[in-house]
Amino acid sequence: MKKHGHHGGAWKVAYADFVTAMMALFLVLWLTSQDTKIKEAVERAFRNPFSAVTKESTGIIPSSSKDASATYKQQGNFQSVSAVEMETMRRISEDLSKILQQQEDADKSVQVELTPDGLKVNVFDQSHKPIFEPDSDNFTQYGGWVFSTLAWEISRYKTFKVELEGHTEANAQSGREAKSKWELSTDRANAARRKLIQNGVATGQVCKVSGYADTDPMPGLPVTAEVNRRVTVLLKLKESISNLSAAAPEEPAHEPHPN
């Protein structure tokens, strides 16, 4: 009796090849039908998984840097940033933009941008839309709303560390002689810390609170510009912090002096 070989699986291989070819064809047809912007984004994604996310500022006010990914490379931190962290930063930025744009003038009061250290949020204390009461660290109703909104968003991501910085413009004059620009900027940063914690941010997330007075103006602007009066909230990239700590030189051991 003639025995027949088992060749029943060959059609499955052929069918799999056919399906793969069809998927590739559909992908090519889809790409060719898209506009230039999408094609460039897809190209960046294949060249570097991070570039499509960090090409430029993702926020309410554009960043002065047109290519944040280039900044990452220059700083040497680009390779240390995980895809998960970058995607989370992008999501936070988009969520904040959507929420804050619902409030009148919020797009002029808040700046969100990606930096080599993490996500930076500048909240500007403007005369027509103040965040604080004059010469005080007491929030206005609007300022309380802004920082409560920031707290709600930050509290959803417990892995990020938070730094707070207070700033003033060079010609800022305090109504009380006892409160200098240094004290005012520091007190406002600390008021922001309290507001964030009151609205859900974990105490352990805040790792730094500082006041810079008028020593750190916004890039490209005069030190007297009102926009320098601000509180900066920085969400630090966890891996970047770890790498910086690991790269820090160890203190040399001191040998005891012979008697």
C-alpha positions as a Markdown table, in Angstrom:
| # | Residue | x | y | z |
|---|---|---|---|---|
| 1 | Met | 0.0 | 0.0 | 0.0 |
| 2 | Lys | 1.3 | 3.4 | -1.0 |
| 3 | Lys | 1.8 | 5.8 | 1.9 |
| 4 | His | 1.1 | 9.5 | 1.6 |
| 5 | Gly | 3.4 | 12.1 | 3.2 |
| 6 | His | 2.0 | 14.7 | 5.5 |
| 7 | His | 2.0 | 18.0 | 3.5 |
| 8 | Gly | -1.1 | 19.6 | 5.0 |
| 9 | Gly | 0.8 | 22.5 | 6.7 |
| 10 | Ala | 2.3 | 24.1 | 3.5 |
| 11 | Trp | -0.8 | 26.1 | 2.7 |
| 12 | Lys | -0.6 | 27.7 | 6.1 |
| 13 | Val | 2.9 | 29.1 | 5.5 |
| 14 | Ala | 1.8 | 30.4 | 2.1 |
| 15 | Tyr | -1.3 | 32.0 | 3.5 |
| 16 | Ala | 0.8 | 33.7 | 6.3 |
| 17 | Asp | 3.1 | 35.1 | 3.6 |
| 18 | Phe | 0.1 | 36.4 | 1.6 |
| 19 | Val | -1.4 | 38.1 | 4.7 |
| 20 | Thr | 1.9 | 39.7 | 5.6 |
| 21 | Ala | 2.3 | 41.0 | 2.0 |
| 22 | Met | -1.2 | 42.4 | 2.1 |
| 23 | Met | -0.6 | 44.2 | 5.4 |
| 24 | Ala | 2.6 | 45.7 | 4.0 |
| 25 | Leu | 0.7 | 46.8 | 0.9 |
| 26 | Phe | -2.1 | 48.4 | 2.9 |
| 27 | Leu | 0.5 | 50.2 | 5.1 |
| 28 | Val | 2.3 | 51.6 | 2.1 |
| 29 | Leu | -1.0 | 52.8 | 0.5 |
| 30 | Trp | -2.0 | 54.4 | 3.8 |
| 31 | Leu | 1.4 | 56.2 | 4.1 |
| 32 | Thr | 1.3 | 57.5 | 0.5 |
| 33 | Ser | -2.1 | 59.0 | 1.1 |
| 34 | Gln | -1.1 | 61.0 | 4.1 |
| 35 | Asp | 0.1 | 64.6 | 4.2 |
| 36 | Thr | 3.7 | 65.6 | 4.6 |
| 37 | Lys | 3.5 | 66.3 | 8.3 |
| 38 | Ile | 2.4 | 62.7 | 9.1 |
| 39 | Lys | 5.0 | 61.3 | 6.8 |
| 40 | Glu | 7.7 | 63.2 | 8.6 |
| 41 | Ala | 6.4 | 62.1 | 11.9 |
| 42 | Val | 6.5 | 58.4 | 10.9 |
| 43 | Glu | 10.0 | 58.9 | 9.5 |
| 44 | Arg | 11.2 | 60.3 | 12.8 |
| 45 | Ala | 9.5 | 57.5 | 14.7 |
| 46 | Phe | 11.5 | 54.9 | 12.8 |
| 47 | Arg | 14.8 | 56.8 | 13.0 |
| 48 | Asn | 14.4 | 57.5 | 16.8 |
| 49 | Pro | 11.5 | 56.3 | 19.0 |
| 50 | Phe | 11.7 | 59.5 | 21.0 |
| 51 | Ser | 11.9 | 62.1 | 18.3 |
| 52 | Ala | 8.2 | 62.1 | 17.4 |
| 53 | Val | 7.4 | 62.9 | 21.0 |
| 54 | Thr | 10.1 | 65.5 | 21.7 |
| 55 | Lys | 10.6 | 67.3 | 18.4 |
| 56 | Glu | 9.3 | 70.6 | 19.8 |
| 57 | Ser | 7.6 | 72.1 | 22.8 |
| 58 | Thr | 4.2 | 70.6 | 23.6 |
| 59 | Gly | 2.4 | 73.2 | 25.5 |
| 60 | Ile | 0.2 | 76.3 | 25.5 |
| 61 | Ile | 3.1 | 78.7 | 24.7 |
| 62 | Pro | 5.7 | 77.4 | 22.2 |
| 63 | Ser | 9.2 | 76.8 | 23.5 |
| 64 | Ser | 12.1 | 79.0 | 22.3 |
| 65 | Ser | 13.8 | 75.7 | 21.2 |
| 66 | Lys | 12.4 | 74.4 | 17.9 |
| 67 | Asp | 13.9 | 71.0 | 18.4 |
| 68 | Ala | 13.8 | 69.7 | 22.0 |
| 69 | Ser | 15.3 | 66.3 | 21.0 |
| 70 | Ala | 18.4 | 68.1 | 19.8 |
| 71 | Thr | 18.7 | 69.7 | 23.2 |
| 72 | Tyr | 18.5 | 66.3 | 24.9 |
| 73 | Lys | 21.3 | 65.0 | 22.7 |
| 74 | Gln | 23.5 | 68.1 | 23.5 |
| 75 | Gln | 22.9 | 67.7 | 27.2 |
| 76 | Gly | 23.8 | 64.0 | 27.1 |
| 77 | Asn | 20.5 | 63.0 | 28.8 |
| 78 | Phe | 18.6 | 61.9 | 25.7 |
| 79 | Gln | 19.5 | 58.3 | 25.9 |
| 80 | Ser | 18.7 | 58.1 | 29.6 |
| 81 | Val | 15.0 | 59.1 | 29.1 |
| 82 | Ser | 12.7 | 56.1 | 29.0 |
| 83 | Ala | 9.9 | 55.9 | 26.4 |
| 84 | Val | 7.4 | 55.5 | 29.1 |
| 85 | Glu | 8.4 | 58.7 | 30.9 |
| 86 | Met | 8.5 | 60.7 | 27.7 |
| 87 | Glu | 5.0 | 59.4 | 26.8 |
| 88 | Thr | 3.7 | 60.3 | 30.3 |
| 89 | Met | 5.2 | 63.8 | 30.0 |
| 90 | Arg | 3.5 | 64.3 | 26.6 |
| 91 | Arg | 0.2 | 63.1 | 28.1 |
| 92 | Ile | 0.5 | 65.5 | 31.1 |
| 93 | Ser | 1.3 | 68.4 | 28.8 |
| 94 | Glu | -1.7 | 67.7 | 26.5 |
| 95 | Asp | -4.1 | 67.2 | 29.4 |
| 96 | Leu | -3.0 | 70.5 | 31.0 |
| 97 | Ser | -3.3 | 72.3 | 27.7 |
| 98 | Lys | -6.9 | 71.1 | 27.3 |
| 99 | Ile | -7.9 | 72.0 | 30.8 |
| 100 | Leu | -6.2 | 75.4 | 31.0 |
| 101 | Gln | -7.5 | 76.5 | 27.6 |
| 102 | Gln | -11.0 | 76.3 | 28.9 |
| 103 | Gln | -10.2 | 79.3 | 31.2 |
| 104 | Glu | -10.0 | 82.7 | 29.6 |
| 105 | Asp | -6.5 | 84.1 | 29.4 |
| 106 | Ala | -5.0 | 80.8 | 30.7 |
| 107 | Asp | -3.1 | 80.4 | 27.4 |
| 108 | Lys | -1.2 | 83.6 | 28.3 |
| 109 | Ser | -0.7 | 82.8 | 32.0 |
| 110 | Val | 0.8 | 79.3 | 31.7 |
| 111 | Gln | 3.6 | 77.9 | 29.6 |
| 112 | Val | 4.2 | 74.2 | 29.4 |
| 113 | Glu | 7.4 | 72.8 | 27.7 |
| 114 | Leu | 9.6 | 69.8 | 27.7 |
| 115 | Thr | 13.2 | 70.3 | 28.8 |
| 116 | Pro | 16.2 | 68.0 | 29.3 |
| 117 | Asp | 15.3 | 67.7 | 33.0 |
| 118 | Gly | 11.6 | 67.1 | 32.6 |
| 119 | Leu | 8.3 | 68.9 | 32.1 |
| 120 | Lys | 8.5 | 72.6 | 33.0 |
| 121 | Val | 5.4 | 74.6 | 33.8 |
| 122 | Asn | 5.7 | 78.4 | 34.2 |
| 123 | Val | 2.8 | 80.2 | 35.8 |
| 124 | Phe | 3.0 | 83.9 | 35.2 |
| 125 | Asp | 1.8 | 86.5 | 37.8 |
| 126 | Gln | 0.5 | 89.1 | 35.3 |
| 127 | Ser | -1.1 | 92.4 | 36.3 |
| 128 | His | -4.3 | 91.8 | 34.3 |
| 129 | Lys | -4.6 | 88.2 | 35.6 |
| 130 | Pro | -2.7 | 87.9 | 38.8 |
| 131 | Ile | -1.8 | 84.7 | 40.5 |
| 132 | Phe | -1.0 | 86.3 | 43.8 |
| 133 | Glu | -2.3 | 89.3 | 45.7 |
| 134 | Pro | 0.1 | 92.3 | 45.3 |
| 135 | Asp | 3.4 | 91.9 | 47.3 |
| 136 | Ser | 2.0 | 88.8 | 49.0 |
| 137 | Asp | 2.2 | 85.0 | 48.8 |
| 138 | Asn | -1.6 | 84.8 | 49.1 |
| 139 | Phe | -3.2 | 83.3 | 46.0 |
| 140 | Thr | -6.0 | 85.1 | 44.1 |
| 141 | Gln | -9.0 | 83.0 | 43.2 |
| 142 | Tyr | -7.6 | 82.5 | 39.8 |
| 143 | Gly | -4.2 | 81.5 | 41.1 |
| 144 | Gly | -5.7 | 79.0 | 43.5 |
| 145 | Trp | -7.6 | 77.4 | 40.6 |
| 146 | Val | -4.4 | 77.2 | 38.4 |
| 147 | Phe | -2.4 | 75.4 | 41.1 |
| 148 | Ser | -5.3 | 73.2 | 42.1 |
| 149 | Thr | -5.5 | 72.1 | 38.5 |
| 150 | Leu | -1.8 | 71.4 | 38.3 |
| 151 | Ala | -2.0 | 69.5 | 41.6 |
| 152 | Trp | -4.8 | 67.3 | 40.3 |
| 153 | Glu | -2.8 | 66.4 | 37.2 |
| 154 | Ile | 0.5 | 65.9 | 39.0 |
| 155 | Ser | -1.1 | 63.7 | 41.7 |
| 156 | Arg | -2.0 | 61.1 | 39.1 |
| 157 | Tyr | 1.7 | 60.3 | 38.5 |
| 158 | Lys | 3.5 | 59.6 | 41.8 |
| 159 | Thr | 6.8 | 58.6 | 40.2 |
| 160 | Phe | 7.8 | 62.2 | 39.3 |
| 161 | Lys | 9.7 | 64.5 | 41.6 |
| 162 | Val | 8.6 | 68.1 | 41.8 |
| 163 | Glu | 10.7 | 71.2 | 42.1 |
| 164 | Leu | 9.3 | 74.7 | 42.7 |
| 165 | Glu | 11.0 | 78.0 | 41.9 |
| 166 | Gly | 9.8 | 81.5 | 42.6 |
| 167 | His | 10.9 | 84.5 | 40.4 |
| 168 | Thr | 10.4 | 88.2 | 40.3 |
| 169 | Glu | 11.2 | 90.9 | 37.8 |
| 170 | Ala | 14.1 | 93.3 | 38.4 |
| 171 | Asn | 12.0 | 96.4 | 39.1 |
| 172 | Ala | 9.7 | 94.6 | 41.5 |
| 173 | Gln | 9.1 | 96.7 | 44.7 |
| 174 | Ser | 7.7 | 95.1 | 47.8 |
| 175 | Gly | 5.2 | 97.1 | 49.8 |
| 176 | Arg | 6.9 | 96.0 | 53.0 |
| 177 | Glu | 10.5 | 96.8 | 53.5 |
| 178 | Ala | 11.0 | 93.7 | 55.6 |
| 179 | Lys | 10.0 | 91.5 | 52.6 |
| 180 | Ser | 12.7 | 91.5 | 50.0 |
| 181 | Lys | 12.5 | 90.1 | 46.5 |
| 182 | Trp | 14.3 | 87.0 | 47.7 |
| 183 | Glu | 11.8 | 86.4 | 50.5 |
| 184 | Leu | 8.8 | 87.1 | 48.3 |
| 185 | Ser | 10.0 | 84.7 | 45.5 |
| 186 | Thr | 10.7 | 82.0 | 48.1 |
| 187 | Asp | 7.4 | 82.5 | 50.0 |
| 188 | Arg | 5.5 | 82.2 | 46.7 |
| 189 | Ala | 7.2 | 79.0 | 45.8 |
| 190 | Asn | 6.5 | 77.6 | 49.2 |
| 191 | Ala | 2.8 | 78.8 | 48.9 |
| 192 | Ala | 2.7 | 76.8 | 45.6 |
| 193 | Arg | 4.1 | 73.8 | 47.4 |
| 194 | Arg | 1.4 | 74.0 | 50.1 |
| 195 | Lys | -1.4 | 74.4 | 47.5 |
| 196 | Leu | -0.1 | 71.3 | 45.5 |
| 197 | Ile | 0.0 | 69.2 | 48.7 |
| 198 | Gln | -3.5 | 70.4 | 49.8 |
| 199 | Asn | -4.8 | 69.2 | 46.5 |
| 200 | Gly | -3.4 | 65.7 | 46.3 |
| 201 | Val | 0.3 | 65.9 | 45.5 |
| 202 | Ala | 2.3 | 63.6 | 47.9 |
| 203 | Thr | 4.6 | 65.4 | 50.3 |
| 204 | Gly | 7.5 | 63.2 | 49.3 |
| 205 | Gln | 7.2 | 64.2 | 45.7 |
| 206 | Val | 8.4 | 67.7 | 46.4 |
| 207 | Cys | 12.2 | 67.6 | 46.5 |
| 208 | Lys | 13.1 | 71.3 | 46.1 |
| 209 | Val | 11.6 | 74.7 | 46.9 |
| 210 | Ser | 13.6 | 77.8 | 46.1 |
| 211 | Gly | 13.4 | 81.6 | 45.4 |
| 212 | Tyr | 15.6 | 83.3 | 42.8 |
| 213 | Ala | 14.4 | 86.9 | 43.1 |
| 214 | Asp | 15.3 | 88.6 | 39.8 |
| 215 | Thr | 18.4 | 86.6 | 39.0 |
| 216 | Asp | 16.9 | 84.2 | 36.5 |
| 217 | Pro | 14.8 | 86.0 | 33.9 |
| 218 | Met | 13.0 | 84.3 | 31.0 |
| 219 | Pro | 15.4 | 83.6 | 28.1 |
| 220 | Gly | 15.7 | 86.5 | 25.6 |
| 221 | Leu | 13.7 | 89.0 | 27.7 |
| 222 | Pro | 14.8 | 92.0 | 29.7 |
| 223 | Val | 15.1 | 91.5 | 33.5 |
| 224 | Thr | 12.5 | 94.2 | 34.0 |
| 225 | Ala | 9.8 | 92.4 | 31.9 |
| 226 | Glu | 6.7 | 91.5 | 33.9 |
| 227 | Val | 6.7 | 88.0 | 32.6 |
| 228 | Asn | 9.7 | 87.2 | 34.8 |
| 229 | Arg | 7.3 | 87.3 | 37.8 |
| 230 | Arg | 6.4 | 83.7 | 37.9 |
| 231 | Val | 6.4 | 80.4 | 39.7 |
| 232 | Thr | 8.0 | 77.5 | 37.9 |
| 233 | Val | 6.9 | 73.9 | 38.5 |
| 234 | Leu | 9.3 | 71.2 | 37.2 |
| 235 | Leu | 8.4 | 67.6 | 37.0 |
| 236 | Lys | 11.8 | 65.8 | 37.1 |
| 237 | Leu | 12.5 | 62.8 | 35.0 |
| 238 | Lys | 13.2 | 60.0 | 37.4 |
| 239 | Glu | 15.8 | 58.2 | 35.3 |
| 240 | Ser | 17.6 | 61.5 | 34.6 |
| 241 | Ile | 17.9 | 62.1 | 38.3 |
| 242 | Ser | 19.2 | 58.6 | 38.9 |
| 243 | Asn | 21.8 | 58.9 | 36.2 |
| 244 | Leu | 23.0 | 62.2 | 37.5 |
| 245 | Ser | 23.3 | 60.7 | 41.0 |
| 246 | Ala | 25.1 | 57.7 | 39.7 |
| 247 | Ala | 27.5 | 59.9 | 37.7 |
| 248 | Ala | 28.4 | 62.1 | 40.6 |
| 249 | Pro | 32.0 | 61.5 | 41.7 |
| 250 | Glu | 32.5 | 59.8 | 45.0 |
| 251 | Glu | 34.2 | 61.7 | 47.8 |
| 252 | Pro | 37.7 | 60.5 | 48.2 |
| 253 | Ala | 38.4 | 58.6 | 51.4 |
| 254 | His | 40.5 | 60.6 | 53.8 |
| 255 | Glu | 43.3 | 58.7 | 55.5 |
| 256 | Pro | 43.9 | 59.5 | 59.1 |
| 257 | His | 47.0 | 61.6 | 59.7 |
| 258 | Pro | 49.8 | 59.8 | 61.5 |
| 259 | Asn | 50.4 | 60.9 | 65.0 |
